[in-house]
């Protein structure tokens, strides 16, 4: 989710989309290279992006705002029609996640975020609320729609079962042993295992 610019950020020349993308990419590159959120500086991001610090502060009020936007841009948006069959929706989301985590740079960024809790706790909280939680809620809405359509039966364990392939892919990546091969095929196999264990609507 993009952070709203402050009123002062909206004055002056219109910001360049190319410059903004260069700044976001620079921030992610530096995280991937081992700089933690607490030690990463606006000056370092500006140098890597070939931009001025004033350019960055016209768009983002703080380093935290910039990093949240950079991390959100890396993950991307979900485009899942609510009427999409649940199995198809899960394959789409999980395959995108697997593909992203197959990239070594993305895994390094993720590990950098995992280590940010002690030194930069607010960033992790905002990342969860504005990026991770939104995706969880989108998947939960598709599960509820599938139950309402009679695709599957509701049960106390349903949500936990749906989360299992996500956790599996994440833990593999955190251990630097990502799922390999075709992401769609891998996601399909994981989702099929889960779907077979779910109670069907009567």
FENLINVEN-V954301 format. One record per residue. RES is the residue in one letter. PSI is psi in radians with two decimals (none if undefined). Layout:
res={RES,RES}
psi={PSI,PSI}
//
This chain:
res={X,X,X,X,X,X,X,X,X,X,X,X,X,X,X,X,X,X,X,X,X,X,X,X,X,X,X,X,X,X,X,X,X,X,X,X,X,X,X,X,X,X,X,X,X,X,X,X,X,X,X,X,X,X,X,X,X,X,X,X,X,X,X,X,X,X,X,X,X,X,X,X,X,X,X,X,X,X,X,X,X,X,X,X,X,X,X,X,X,X,X,X,X,X,X,X,X,X,X,X,X,X,X,X,X,X,X,X,X,X,X,X,X,X,X,X,X,X,X,X,X,X,X,X,X,X,X,X,X,X,X,X,X,X,X,X,X,X,X,X,X,X,X,X,X,X,X,X,X,X,X,X,X,X,X,X,X,X,X,X,X,X,X,X,X,X,X,X,X,X,X,X,X,X,X,X,X,X,X,X,X,X,X,X,X,X,X,X,X,X,X,X,X,X,X,X,X,X,X,X,X,X}
psi={2.26,2.52,2.35,2.33,2.64,2.84,-0.67,-0.50,-0.34,-0.14,2.85,-2.79,2.52,2.40,2.60,2.24,-0.67,-0.71,-0.73,-0.76,-0.68,-0.66,-0.78,-0.75,-0.72,-0.75,-0.78,-0.69,-0.75,-0.65,-0.75,-0.46,0.03,-0.03,2.14,2.78,-0.57,-0.56,-0.31,2.28,2.71,-0.65,-0.73,-0.70,-0.76,-0.77,-0.79,-0.64,-0.21,0.60,2.86,2.67,-0.61,-0.63,-0.73,-0.80,-0.31,-0.47,-0.67,2.34,-0.47,2.90,-0.66,-0.78,-0.77,-0.80,-0.65,-0.77,-0.70,-0.76,-0.65,-0.68,-0.58,-0.67,-0.69,3.09,2.65,2.40,1.44,1.79,2.41,-0.44,-0.06,2.35,2.48,-0.77,-0.73,-0.71,-0.75,-0.73,-0.72,-0.80,-0.80,-0.65,-0.65,-0.68,-0.79,-0.79,-0.75,-0.72,-0.17,-0.34,2.15,-0.68,-0.78,-0.67,-0.68,-0.70,-0.74,-0.74,-0.60,-0.70,-0.64,-0.57,0.10,-0.14,-0.75,-0.75,-0.40,1.02,-0.59,-0.61,-0.80,-0.70,-0.80,-0.68,-0.76,-0.83,-0.71,-0.26,-1.09,-0.84,-0.65,-0.68,-0.70,-0.76,-0.66,-0.73,-0.74,-0.68,-0.66,-0.60,-0.80,-0.69,-0.66,-0.66,-0.76,-0.58,-0.20,0.26,-0.69,2.81,2.56,2.61,2.76,-0.53,0.02,-0.89,-0.66,-0.68,-0.72,-0.58,-0.32,-0.85,-0.54,-0.82,-0.68,-0.84,-0.69,-0.81,-0.67,-0.74,-0.70,-0.53,0.13,0.64,1.08,2.72,2.28,3.09,-2.93,2.10,-0.67,-0.75,-0.77,-0.76,-0.70,-0.75,-0.73,-0.77,-0.67,-0.70,-0.79,-0.81,-0.61,-0.50,-0.09,2.46,2.40,2.61,2.51,none}
//
